[in-house]
Structure formats: C-alpha cells, structure tokens
Amino acid sequence: MRWLKKGRIFTASGDYGWMNSHTQVPTALVLDDRIRVFFSTRSEDGMSRTTFIDLDIDNPARVLYLHHEPILEFGEPGMFDEHGTIPNHVFWHGGRVHLFYVGWSRRQSVPYSNWMGMAVSDDGGTTFRKSFKGPILDRTPDEVHSATGLICQEHQGQWHGWYATGTQWLQIDGRWEHTYELRYCRSVDLVNWTRPNQPIFPNRLPNESNTRPTVILMDGKWHMWFCYRGTQDFRDGSDSYRIGYAWSPDLLNWEREDEQVGITVSDEGWDSAMTAYPCVVAVRDRILMFYAGNGFGRAGFGYAELVREPNG
C-alpha cells in the first residue's frame, strides 16, 4: 500500500477573527460537486470551534469556500461541550447528514474531560443542530476517563462503531497526560451503544494512545487507518502522532499492520513532525486521505491519494 502526498490545503491564520489557529481532525463529507471538510479551529482563548471548508472534487487542493461562522454552539455551563467541539465523523443517514463530534470541558485536576456528541443537518451539511444536550458516549462503570473519536459503519442491519476510550492519566514532567485506546461498539439507532470494553488490537508503544479511526471497504476486506502516539515527547517530538493501519475480514477481528500503512512524516515542511487524524474517503474513482500536520493541525491539513497497484 502506498499513499502519494498531494500537499497542504489550508492553514488557519486569524480568519474571521475567531479562526486563530489549528485545523484539527479534518472530517470529509463527499457531496455531488465538492468535498466538504469539517475541522476544529481555536480562538485566542484556546476554545475549539467547528466549521468547514469546501474543496473542488476534482482538485481538492483548490478551495471553493470557507465557512464564515462555527456550525455548533458551545454547551451551557457544566455541559460536556462547554469549552469546545471537534468534528470526528460525518455521514448521510435517513436523508440527513449526521455529525459525531467530540465535546470537551476544562477540569480543575486534569486539563480536560471529553465525550462524544451528535448533531444533524437537514440542509446537506451547512447548518447543524445538536441532537441532545448530553453525549451519546459517556462514562460507564468500566470506562471512566473519556470516550471520543467515534466513527461507524452500517453493515448487516446494525451500526458497527470504533472509538477511543481513556485508559489513564499519567503525570509526566509535571503535567497530566492522557492515554487512550481503540475499542469496538455497536448500535441499532446511533444513540445507544453497546460497549464490550475490549481493545481491538494491542499497543506497540509504552503507554501508547491511539484514536480517530477511519474505515472503508476495499477489495473485499475492511481497512482501518488511525493515529497513535507515545506519551513522553508527543508535541512534535519523537513520540508524536503517526498514522497506523489495520485490516479486518468482518469488522470484528482486526490485524494491526502499521508497516503496511504507506505514509509517514515528510523530511521537511508542514507534516515533518506529525501526521494525525486520518480521514479516508472514496471520491469517484479515487481513495483520498485527509490528515492534519505538525502541532495537531496548527500547521494545517492536507491530503494524499492511494496509489492503486495494477493487481488491485
């Protein structure tokens, strides 16, 4: 497997006054004539806002439109999304666009708490309303730290989902750092999720964190890309996010094969220290990956195209 990098598309730089920095977690919705990419940006106060950019479907490096306002409001004081919203998965269902988003709020002890929310759009993904005030993935008796990164696939009458659950908080060099791992869940209504509380594959790094999976069916099997990092030096250092890869014959059993991922950091430039938050989509006859670069997307987001070998 090999990905051909096509370059950076967009970097936030004070657009509209509130889009001060970051294009975090690019999340693509393929429309008839364009690709709409939702992302999270930060204002000067550090709060996260979700908006979108429209790209030329034939040439995604060409920006058609940058949305002028956030699409989701902050939660009320005390709510799970009081201080920010981050898009994670967007898809059509029942004639409406559904958006799974991460909501986060500041904490006094550890830096933050984050859980999964859902919003829907009746106008093709331009405006959204939150489905609920609370999260669709919240604490359980077994999962107590966080639940984020949810994506899903409808298959054989039910929704199969994958998400990152928090495993611990570690104090490293005087600050609290979070770790999390990918787990499986299932649902029949997108709201109530059964969570078996088991990792889908083993970690490869000490205190590894993995999150933001993306799954497609291709050549008769399911393919997953995700990002993973270490804990000691992950802010553009040696433990920073890299993109990993796994495959499955049935959506339930996954074989992790990071050595087959076919994409890594560049020698220099905007994605030379970090590749994070992959989102893989089929666009007509191509498979594209949108991903964030250095600084968790502070350096912008770009895309790559899968090089299909002659045998498939």
C-alpha positions, 0 to 999 in steps of 0.5 A: 500500500502506498499513499502519494502526498498531494500537499497542504490545503489550508492553514488557519491564520486569524480568519474571521477573527475567531479562526486563530489557529489549528485545523484539527481532525479534518472530517470529509463529507463527499457531496455531488460537486465538492468535498466538504471538510469539517475541522476544529479551529481555536480562538485566542482563548484556546476554545475549539470551534467547528466549521468547514471548508469546501474543496473542488472534487476534482482538485481538492487542493483548490478551495471553493469556500470557507465557512464564515461562522462555527456550525455548533454552539458551545454547551451551557455551563457544566455541559460536556461541550462547554469549552469546545467541539471537534468534528470526528465523523460525518455521514448521510443517514435517513436523508440527513447528514449526521455529525459525531463530534467530540465535546470537551470541558476544562477540569480543575485536576486534569486539563480536560474531560471529553465525550462524544456528541451528535448533531444533524443537518437537514440542509446537506451539511451547512447548518447543524443542530445538536441532537441532545444536550448530553453525549451519546458516549459517556462514562460507564462503570468500566470506562471512566476517563473519556470516550471520543473519536467515534466513527461507524459503519452500517453493515448487516442491519446494525451500526458497527462503531470504533472509538477511543476510550481513556485508559489513564492519566499519567503525570509526566514532567509535571503535567497530566497526560492522557492515554487512550485506546481503540475499542469496538461498539455497536448500535441499532439507532446511533444513540445507544451503544453497546460497549464490550470494553475490549481493545481491538488490537494491542499497543506497540508503544509504552503507554501508547494512545491511539484514536480517530479511526477511519474505515472503508471497504476495499477489495473485499476486506475492511481497512482501518487507518488511525493515529497513535502516539507515545506519551513522553515527547508527543508535541512534535517530538519523537513520540508524536502522532503517526498514522497506523493501519489495520485490516479486518475480514468482518469488522470484528477481528482486526490485524494491526499492520502499521508497516503496511500503512504507506505514509509517514512524516515528510523530511521537511515542511508542514507534516515533518513532525506529525501526521494525525487524524486520518480521514479516508474517503472514496471520491469517484474513482479515487481513495483520498486521505485527509490528515492534519500536520505538525502541532495537531493541525496548527500547521494545517491539513492536507491530503494524499491519494492511494496509489492503486497497484495494477493487481488491485 
